[in-house]
């Protein structure tokens, strides 16, 4: 007890020796130190939570939360990630326990719906239960695909008819909710369509519709891609073909933009390209005949020669029989005439050089190209002509196809960029100010602590030079028995006696003074 009194007396003497700003600094340092200690104690002792499940259906979340409450398992709900959090050391054990309870169920009832089938169910109820179970199984399967957060499947299975022409086809619709920033490709949508169609009896892939929560009909790309070349030989622009055109446009835009940004800098060039691809499938056969270039004739393949000759004497020509009475008589020579007949015919067949070529035009070539390029700044015609020549070579410009290329230079608007730069500058300035203030506070605390240590060290050094009898701290009894304190107590007693005498002699003035004090305090 005596040591505690001496310690308290020493602290009071030390506190009385400090100035006002030293006392404030000491109190602030103590408060900051206590706050830091409390923060570190709280941070070190807090319980770490990890996700138990995320992205669950509302029904599964409610069932899991109810189970956690019944078993007194701490949990938290994260609205940002739609997750249920539990202490890190209980995550895996809780998952196994929930799995034994059949949770989570996946938000849809599968074929386990028949585990609790009631006796006496009608055929209609059994059919509805079967459709519900099939829909649930498909929803679970589709929801396990990448980029799919939620799936809803609706099946329409008509009753079996006796006659085939009266049978209605089965149909299905699939609603998908995709992850943020994700989208399904052609193969993924095709896989969903075939998965659903092959899971339902009598369901054709054409009768499966796949849509997302944004209202896009994803199954259109499957239906369009089935007919790329119509039977009549025409061309049909499908979504797949449009995607090929957009891909080619992006490639050409990137080529031109990257090349120009090397000269004008990033953000100083805008390139837009429109490509029309030729998806017509054409074939052409060409047969060419050419003679021997030296002789101008082909190579003789066969020769056929025919000769005919006649030689002899004959009677002179007479009139036809039976007409002598109708024709006047003339003098006719009765002398014989020599006759000769010759005929020659030759046929030569030549082998002519023949060249036959079959040409097939592959679809996907560029039919026409249109490009527009904007450059930040003011360029003269010579510079624009140079840019036009360079861009033409980069994107494959062709006048024979009727391509169009427009190159212009104009000042770009920098209002949005300036506003963003100003906001970024303000944010950096606030961070700099905050960091500076924190650094100054830390430096001030360190300076105060250093000054306090230096002051204490100086006092200890000064105290070391004081003699032992002077340096010793007096006890409470010694302080109370000191002559100065006794003299001060005597003066207080004399003053008290004088006040008592004045009050006895002037009671009214003293009463008025006390009333005035009381009214002032109130």
C-alpha positions as CSV (number, residue, x, y, z in Angstrom):
1,X,0.0,0.0,0.0
2,X,2.9,2.3,0.8
3,X,4.5,1.7,-2.5
4,X,1.2,2.4,-4.3
5,X,0.9,5.8,-2.5
6,X,4.4,6.7,-3.4
7,X,3.7,5.8,-7.1
8,X,0.6,7.9,-7.1
9,X,2.4,10.8,-5.5
10,X,5.1,10.5,-8.1
11,X,2.6,10.5,-11.0
12,X,0.8,13.6,-9.6
13,X,4.1,15.4,-9.3
14,X,5.1,14.4,-12.8
15,X,1.6,15.5,-14.2
16,X,1.8,18.8,-12.3
17,X,5.2,19.5,-14.0
18,X,3.8,19.1,-17.5
19,X,2.6,21.9,-19.6
20,X,-0.9,22.0,-21.2
21,X,0.1,20.9,-24.7
22,X,2.3,18.1,-23.2
23,X,-0.7,16.8,-21.2
24,X,-2.9,16.9,-24.4
25,X,-0.2,15.1,-26.4
26,X,0.2,12.4,-23.7
27,X,-3.6,11.8,-23.5
28,X,-3.9,11.7,-27.4
29,X,-1.0,9.2,-27.6
30,X,-2.6,7.0,-24.9
31,X,-5.9,7.0,-26.7
32,X,-4.4,6.2,-30.1
33,X,-2.4,3.4,-28.6
34,X,-5.5,2.0,-26.8
35,X,-7.5,2.2,-30.0
36,X,-4.8,0.3,-32.0
37,X,-4.6,-2.3,-29.3
38,X,-8.4,-2.8,-29.3
39,X,-8.4,-3.0,-33.2
40,X,-5.7,-5.6,-33.3
41,X,-7.3,-7.7,-30.5
42,X,-10.6,-7.6,-32.3
43,X,-9.1,-8.4,-35.7
44,X,-7.1,-11.3,-34.4
45,X,-10.0,-12.7,-32.5
46,X,-12.6,-12.4,-35.2
47,X,-14.1,-15.5,-36.8
48,X,-13.2,-16.0,-40.5
49,X,-16.2,-16.9,-42.7
50,X,-16.1,-18.8,-46.0
51,X,-18.8,-19.4,-48.6
52,X,-20.8,-22.5,-47.9
53,X,-22.9,-22.3,-51.0
54,X,-23.4,-19.5,-53.6
55,X,-25.9,-18.8,-56.3
56,X,-28.7,-21.0,-54.8
57,X,-32.3,-20.9,-55.5
58,X,-34.5,-19.1,-52.9
59,X,-36.1,-22.4,-51.8
60,X,-32.7,-24.0,-51.2
61,X,-31.5,-20.9,-49.3
62,X,-34.5,-20.9,-47.0
63,X,-34.1,-24.7,-46.3
64,X,-30.3,-24.3,-45.6
65,X,-30.8,-21.3,-43.3
66,X,-33.5,-23.1,-41.4
67,X,-31.2,-26.1,-40.9
68,X,-28.4,-23.9,-39.7
69,X,-30.6,-22.2,-37.2
70,X,-31.9,-25.5,-35.8
71,X,-28.4,-26.8,-35.3
72,X,-27.0,-23.5,-33.9
73,X,-24.5,-23.1,-36.6
74,X,-23.3,-19.4,-37.1
75,X,-23.9,-18.1,-40.6
76,X,-24.0,-14.9,-42.6
77,X,-25.8,-13.9,-45.8
78,X,-23.9,-12.0,-48.5
79,X,-26.4,-10.1,-50.7
80,X,-23.7,-9.1,-53.2
81,X,-22.7,-12.7,-54.2
82,X,-25.9,-14.4,-53.1
83,X,-23.9,-16.7,-50.9
84,X,-24.3,-18.3,-47.4
85,X,-21.2,-17.9,-45.3
86,X,-20.2,-20.1,-42.3
87,X,-17.1,-20.2,-40.1
88,X,-14.1,-21.5,-42.0
89,X,-13.5,-24.4,-39.7
90,X,-17.1,-25.7,-40.1
91,X,-17.6,-25.3,-43.9
92,X,-16.7,-28.8,-45.0
93,X,-18.4,-30.6,-42.1
94,X,-21.6,-28.5,-42.7
95,X,-21.6,-29.4,-46.4
96,X,-21.4,-33.1,-45.6
97,X,-24.2,-32.8,-43.1
98,X,-26.4,-30.9,-45.6
99,X,-25.6,-33.5,-48.2
100,X,-27.0,-36.2,-45.9
101,X,-30.2,-34.1,-45.6
102,X,-30.5,-33.8,-49.4
103,X,-29.6,-30.1,-49.5
104,X,-29.3,-28.3,-51.7
105,X,-31.9,-29.7,-54.0
106,X,-31.0,-27.6,-57.0
107,X,-34.2,-25.5,-56.9
108,X,-36.1,-28.1,-58.9
109,X,-37.7,-31.4,-58.1
110,X,-36.2,-34.3,-60.0
111,X,-37.2,-38.0,-60.2
112,X,-37.0,-38.1,-56.4
113,X,-40.5,-36.8,-56.6
114,X,-41.6,-40.4,-57.0
115,X,-39.9,-41.4,-53.7
116,X,-43.0,-40.0,-51.8
117,X,-45.5,-41.1,-54.3
118,X,-49.0,-41.5,-52.9
119,X,-51.1,-44.6,-53.4
120,X,-54.1,-44.2,-55.7
121,X,-52.6,-41.6,-58.1
122,X,-54.5,-41.2,-61.3
123,X,-52.8,-41.6,-64.7
124,X,-53.1,-37.8,-65.2
125,X,-51.3,-37.1,-61.9
126,X,-48.6,-39.6,-62.8
127,X,-48.0,-37.9,-66.2
128,X,-47.8,-34.5,-64.7
129,X,-45.4,-35.7,-62.0
130,X,-43.3,-37.3,-64.7
131,X,-43.1,-34.1,-66.8
132,X,-42.2,-32.1,-63.6
133,X,-39.4,-34.6,-62.8
134,X,-38.1,-34.6,-66.3
135,X,-38.1,-30.8,-66.3
136,X,-36.3,-30.7,-63.0
137,X,-33.6,-33.1,-64.2
138,X,-33.0,-31.1,-67.3
139,X,-32.8,-27.8,-65.3
140,X,-30.2,-29.3,-63.0
141,X,-28.1,-30.6,-65.9
142,X,-28.2,-27.4,-67.9
143,X,-27.5,-25.3,-64.8
144,X,-24.2,-27.1,-64.4
145,X,-22.9,-25.7,-67.7
146,X,-20.4,-22.9,-67.6
147,X,-21.8,-19.4,-67.8
148,X,-25.3,-20.6,-66.8
149,X,-26.6,-19.5,-63.4
150,X,-30.2,-20.6,-63.7
151,X,-32.2,-22.7,-66.1
152,X,-35.9,-23.2,-66.5
153,X,-37.3,-25.9,-68.8
154,X,-41.0,-26.2,-69.9
155,X,-42.1,-29.3,-71.8
156,X,-45.3,-29.9,-73.7
157,X,-45.8,-33.6,-74.4
158,X,-49.2,-34.2,-76.2
159,X,-51.2,-37.4,-75.6
160,X,-50.5,-40.3,-78.0
161,X,-53.0,-40.5,-80.8
162,X,-54.2,-43.6,-82.7
163,X,-53.6,-42.1,-86.1
164,X,-50.2,-40.5,-87.0
165,X,-51.7,-37.5,-88.8
166,X,-53.6,-36.6,-85.6
167,X,-50.4,-36.7,-83.5
168,X,-49.2,-33.3,-82.3
169,X,-45.4,-32.8,-82.0
170,X,-43.7,-32.3,-78.6
171,X,-42.2,-28.9,-77.9
172,X,-39.8,-27.5,-75.3
173,X,-38.7,-24.1,-74.2
174,X,-35.6,-23.3,-72.2
175,X,-35.0,-20.1,-70.3
176,X,-31.4,-19.3,-69.2
177,X,-29.9,-16.7,-66.9
178,X,-26.3,-16.3,-67.8
179,X,-23.5,-15.1,-65.6
180,X,-22.4,-11.4,-65.8
181,X,-20.3,-10.8,-68.8
182,X,-20.8,-14.3,-70.2
183,X,-22.5,-15.5,-73.4
184,X,-23.1,-18.9,-75.0
185,X,-21.5,-19.8,-78.3
186,X,-22.9,-21.8,-81.2
187,X,-21.7,-25.1,-79.9
188,X,-23.1,-24.6,-76.4
189,X,-26.5,-23.7,-77.6
190,X,-26.5,-26.6,-80.0
191,X,-25.5,-28.9,-77.1
192,X,-28.5,-27.6,-75.0
193,X,-30.9,-28.1,-77.9
194,X,-29.7,-31.7,-78.5
195,X,-29.7,-32.5,-74.8
196,X,-33.3,-31.5,-74.4
197,X,-34.5,-33.1,-77.7
198,X,-32.8,-36.4,-76.9
199,X,-34.2,-36.5,-73.4
200,X,-37.9,-36.3,-74.5
201,X,-39.5,-38.9,-76.6
202,X,-40.6,-37.6,-80.0
203,X,-39.1,-34.1,-79.6
204,X,-37.3,-32.8,-82.7
205,X,-34.5,-30.3,-82.3
206,X,-36.4,-27.8,-84.4
207,X,-39.1,-27.7,-81.7
208,X,-36.7,-26.6,-79.0
209,X,-36.5,-22.9,-78.2
210,X,-33.7,-21.5,-76.1
211,X,-33.9,-17.9,-74.8
212,X,-32.1,-15.9,-72.2
213,X,-33.4,-13.4,-69.6
214,X,-32.4,-10.5,-71.9
215,X,-35.0,-11.7,-74.5
216,X,-32.5,-13.1,-77.0
217,X,-33.6,-16.2,-78.9
218,X,-30.4,-18.2,-78.8
219,X,-31.8,-21.2,-80.7
220,X,-32.2,-19.0,-83.9
221,X,-28.5,-19.5,-84.7
222,X,-29.1,-23.3,-84.7
223,X,-32.0,-23.1,-87.1
224,X,-30.4,-20.6,-89.4
225,X,-27.2,-22.5,-89.7
226,X,-28.9,-25.7,-90.8
227,X,-29.5,-24.1,-94.3
228,X,-26.5,-22.3,-95.6
229,X,-26.9,-23.2,-99.2
230,X,-30.6,-23.4,-100.3
231,X,-31.6,-26.1,-102.7
232,X,-32.4,-23.6,-105.5
233,X,-28.8,-22.4,-105.5
234,X,-29.5,-19.0,-104.0
235,X,-27.9,-17.5,-100.9
236,X,-29.4,-16.9,-97.5
237,X,-27.7,-14.6,-95.0
238,X,-27.9,-16.4,-91.6
239,X,-26.8,-15.4,-88.1
240,X,-23.7,-17.6,-88.5
241,X,-22.8,-15.8,-91.7
242,X,-23.4,-12.4,-90.1
243,X,-21.0,-13.5,-87.3
244,X,-18.4,-14.3,-89.9
245,X,-18.8,-10.9,-91.5
246,X,-18.5,-9.2,-88.1
247,X,-15.4,-11.2,-87.3
248,X,-13.8,-10.2,-90.6
249,X,-14.7,-6.6,-90.0
250,X,-13.1,-6.7,-86.6
251,X,-9.9,-8.2,-88.0
252,X,-9.6,-5.5,-90.7
253,X,-10.4,-2.7,-88.2
254,X,-7.7,-4.0,-85.8
255,X,-5.1,-4.1,-88.6
256,X,-5.7,-0.6,-89.7
257,X,-6.1,0.9,-86.2
258,X,-3.0,-0.7,-84.8
259,X,-1.0,0.5,-87.7
260,X,-2.2,4.0,-87.5
261,X,-1.9,4.2,-83.8
262,X,1.8,3.6,-84.2
263,X,1.9,7.0,-86.0
264,X,-0.8,9.1,-84.3
265,X,-0.9,7.5,-80.9
266,X,-3.6,5.5,-79.1
267,X,-7.1,7.0,-79.2
268,X,-6.3,9.3,-82.1
269,X,-7.8,7.0,-84.8
270,X,-11.3,5.6,-85.5
271,X,-11.7,2.8,-88.0
272,X,-14.9,1.3,-89.2
273,X,-15.2,-1.4,-91.8
274,X,-18.2,-3.0,-93.4
275,X,-17.7,-6.3,-95.2
276,X,-20.1,-8.1,-97.5
277,X,-19.0,-11.7,-97.9
278,X,-20.0,-13.8,-100.8
279,X,-21.6,-17.0,-99.6
280,X,-22.8,-18.2,-103.0
281,X,-21.5,-21.6,-104.0
282,X,-20.7,-21.7,-107.8
283,X,-19.0,-24.2,-110.1
284,X,-17.9,-23.7,-113.7
285,X,-16.5,-26.1,-116.3
286,X,-14.3,-24.9,-119.2
287,X,-13.2,-26.9,-122.3
288,X,-10.6,-25.4,-124.6
289,X,-9.5,-26.7,-128.1
290,X,-6.2,-25.5,-129.6
291,X,-4.4,-26.7,-132.8
292,X,-0.7,-27.4,-133.2
293,X,1.0,-24.0,-133.0
294,X,3.6,-25.0,-135.6
295,X,1.5,-26.4,-138.4
296,X,-1.8,-24.8,-137.5
297,X,-3.4,-28.2,-137.6
298,X,-3.8,-31.0,-135.2
299,X,-2.1,-34.5,-135.3
300,X,-3.7,-36.7,-138.0
301,X,-5.6,-39.5,-136.3
302,X,-7.1,-41.3,-139.4
303,X,-7.3,-40.8,-143.2
304,X,-9.9,-42.2,-145.6
305,X,-9.5,-41.9,-149.4
306,X,-12.1,-43.0,-152.0
307,X,-11.4,-43.0,-155.9
308,X,-14.0,-43.8,-158.6
309,X,-13.4,-43.9,-162.5
310,X,-15.4,-45.1,-165.6
311,X,-14.3,-45.4,-169.3
312,X,-16.4,-46.7,-172.4
313,X,-18.5,-46.1,-175.6
314,X,-22.2,-45.6,-175.9
315,X,-25.1,-45.0,-178.3
316,X,-26.3,-41.5,-179.0
317,X,-29.1,-40.1,-177.0
318,X,-32.6,-40.9,-178.2
319,X,-36.0,-39.7,-177.2
320,X,-38.1,-41.4,-174.6
321,X,-40.2,-44.3,-175.7
322,X,-43.8,-43.6,-176.7
323,X,-43.4,-40.0,-177.7
324,X,-42.4,-40.2,-181.3
325,X,-45.8,-39.1,-182.5
326,X,-45.7,-36.0,-180.3
327,X,-42.2,-34.8,-181.1
328,X,-41.2,-33.5,-184.5
329,X,-38.6,-35.5,-186.3
330,X,-35.0,-34.3,-186.2
331,X,-31.8,-35.6,-187.7
332,X,-30.0,-37.8,-185.1
333,X,-26.4,-38.9,-185.3
334,X,-26.1,-42.6,-185.2
335,X,-22.3,-42.6,-184.6
336,X,-21.0,-44.0,-181.2
337,X,-19.4,-41.6,-178.5
338,X,-16.4,-42.3,-176.1
339,X,-17.1,-41.4,-172.4
340,X,-14.8,-41.2,-169.2
341,X,-15.7,-40.5,-165.5
342,X,-13.3,-39.9,-162.5
343,X,-14.1,-39.1,-158.8
344,X,-11.7,-38.8,-155.9
345,X,-12.7,-38.2,-152.2
346,X,-10.2,-38.0,-149.2
347,X,-11.1,-37.5,-145.5
348,X,-8.5,-36.9,-142.8
349,X,-9.4,-36.8,-139.1
350,X,-7.1,-34.6,-136.9
351,X,-6.6,-34.9,-133.1
352,X,-7.0,-31.4,-131.7
353,X,-5.5,-30.4,-128.3
354,X,-8.3,-30.3,-125.7
355,X,-8.0,-28.7,-122.1
356,X,-10.9,-29.1,-119.7
357,X,-10.9,-27.3,-116.3
358,X,-13.5,-27.4,-113.5
359,X,-13.6,-24.3,-111.3
360,X,-15.4,-24.2,-107.9
361,X,-15.8,-20.8,-106.2
362,X,-15.5,-21.3,-102.4
363,X,-18.0,-19.3,-100.3
364,X,-16.6,-16.7,-97.9
365,X,-14.8,-14.3,-100.3
366,X,-15.2,-10.6,-100.0
367,X,-17.9,-9.3,-102.4
368,X,-17.6,-5.6,-101.4
369,X,-15.7,-3.7,-98.7
370,X,-16.5,-0.3,-97.3
371,X,-14.1,1.5,-94.9
372,X,-14.1,4.8,-93.1
373,X,-11.2,6.2,-91.2
374,X,-11.1,9.3,-89.0
375,X,-7.8,10.8,-87.8
376,X,-7.5,13.3,-85.0
377,X,-6.0,16.6,-86.2
378,X,-5.9,18.6,-89.4
379,X,-4.0,16.9,-92.3
380,X,-3.3,18.3,-95.8
381,X,-4.4,16.5,-98.9
382,X,-0.9,15.0,-99.5
383,X,-0.9,13.4,-96.1
384,X,-4.4,12.1,-96.5
385,X,-3.5,10.6,-99.9
386,X,-0.5,8.8,-98.3
387,X,-2.8,7.5,-95.5
388,X,-5.3,6.3,-98.1
389,X,-2.6,4.3,-99.9
390,X,-1.3,2.7,-96.7
391,X,-4.8,1.8,-95.5
392,X,-5.8,0.4,-98.9
393,X,-2.8,-2.0,-98.7
394,X,-3.6,-3.0,-95.1
395,X,-7.3,-3.9,-95.6
396,X,-7.0,-5.3,-99.2
397,X,-8.9,-2.5,-101.0
398,X,-9.8,-3.3,-104.6
399,X,-11.4,-1.0,-107.1
400,X,-12.5,-3.9,-109.3
401,X,-14.9,-5.0,-106.5
402,X,-16.3,-1.5,-106.2
403,X,-14.8,-1.0,-102.7
404,X,-15.2,2.3,-101.0
405,X,-12.5,4.0,-98.7
406,X,-13.0,7.3,-97.0
407,X,-10.2,9.0,-95.0
408,X,-10.9,12.2,-93.2
409,X,-9.1,14.3,-90.5
410,X,-10.9,16.4,-87.9
411,X,-10.5,17.4,-84.3
412,X,-11.9,14.9,-81.8
413,X,-14.0,16.0,-78.9
414,X,-12.1,15.7,-75.6
415,X,-14.8,16.8,-73.2
416,X,-15.5,13.3,-71.9
417,X,-11.8,12.5,-71.6
418,X,-11.1,15.8,-69.9
419,X,-13.9,15.2,-67.4
420,X,-12.6,11.7,-66.6
421,X,-9.1,13.0,-66.3
422,X,-10.4,15.7,-63.9
423,X,-12.2,13.1,-61.8
424,X,-9.2,11.0,-61.7
425,X,-7.0,13.9,-60.7
426,X,-9.4,14.8,-57.9
427,X,-9.4,11.2,-56.7
428,X,-5.6,11.1,-56.8
429,X,-5.4,14.4,-54.9
430,X,-7.8,13.1,-52.2
431,X,-5.7,10.0,-51.8
432,X,-2.6,12.1,-51.6
433,X,-4.1,14.4,-49.0
434,X,-5.4,11.5,-47.0
435,X,-2.1,9.7,-47.1
436,X,-0.3,13.0,-46.2
437,X,-2.6,13.6,-43.2
438,X,-2.2,10.0,-42.0
439,X,1.6,10.3,-42.4
440,X,1.7,13.6,-40.6
441,X,-0.4,12.2,-37.8
442,X,1.8,9.2,-37.5
443,X,4.9,11.5,-37.6
444,X,3.4,13.8,-35.0
445,X,2.6,10.8,-32.7
446,X,6.2,9.5,-33.2
447,X,7.6,13.0,-32.6
448,X,5.5,13.4,-29.4
449,X,6.6,10.0,-28.2
450,X,10.2,10.8,-29.0
451,X,10.0,14.2,-27.3
452,X,8.4,12.6,-24.2
453,X,11.2,10.0,-24.1
454,X,13.8,12.6,-24.5
455,X,12.2,14.7,-21.8
456,X,12.1,11.8,-19.5
457,X,15.7,10.9,-20.2
458,X,16.7,14.5,-19.6
459,X,14.9,14.5,-16.3
460,X,16.5,11.2,-15.3
461,X,19.9,12.6,-16.2
462,X,19.2,15.8,-14.2
463,X,17.9,13.7,-11.3
464,X,21.0,11.7,-11.4
465,X,23.1,14.8,-10.6
466,X,21.0,15.6,-7.5
467,X,22.2,14.3,-4.1
468,X,20.5,11.2,-2.8
469,X,18.8,13.0,0.1
470,X,17.4,15.7,-2.2
471,X,16.4,13.2,-4.9
472,X,14.4,11.1,-2.5
473,X,10.6,11.5,-2.9
474,X,9.1,12.4,0.5
475,X,6.3,10.4,2.0
476,X,2.8,11.6,2.5
477,X,3.5,12.0,6.3
478,X,6.6,14.0,5.6
479,X,4.8,16.2,3.1
480,X,2.0,16.8,5.6
481,X,4.5,17.6,8.3
482,X,6.5,20.0,6.2
483,X,6.9,23.6,7.6
484,X,5.5,25.2,4.5
485,X,2.3,23.1,4.6
486,X,1.9,23.8,8.3
487,X,2.4,27.6,7.7
488,X,-0.2,27.5,4.9
489,X,-2.6,25.6,7.1
490,X,-2.2,28.3,9.8
491,X,-2.9,31.0,7.3
492,X,-6.1,29.2,6.2
493,X,-7.2,28.9,9.9
494,X,-6.7,32.7,10.4
495,X,-8.6,33.5,7.2
496,X,-11.4,31.2,8.2
497,X,-11.8,32.8,11.6
498,X,-11.9,36.3,9.9
499,X,-14.6,35.2,7.6
500,X,-16.7,33.8,10.5
501,X,-16.4,37.1,12.4
502,X,-17.4,39.1,9.3
503,X,-20.5,36.8,8.8
504,X,-21.5,37.3,12.4
505,X,-21.2,41.1,12.2
506,X,-22.8,41.5,8.7
507,X,-25.3,38.7,8.2
508,X,-27.5,40.5,5.6
509,X,-24.5,41.2,3.3
510,X,-23.4,37.6,3.6
511,X,-26.9,36.3,2.8
512,X,-27.2,38.6,-0.2
513,X,-23.8,37.3,-1.4
514,X,-24.8,33.7,-1.0
515,X,-28.1,34.3,-2.8
516,X,-26.2,35.9,-5.7
517,X,-23.9,32.9,-5.9
518,X,-26.8,30.5,-6.0
519,X,-28.7,32.5,-8.7
520,X,-25.5,32.7,-10.8
521,X,-24.9,28.9,-10.6
522,X,-28.6,28.1,-11.4
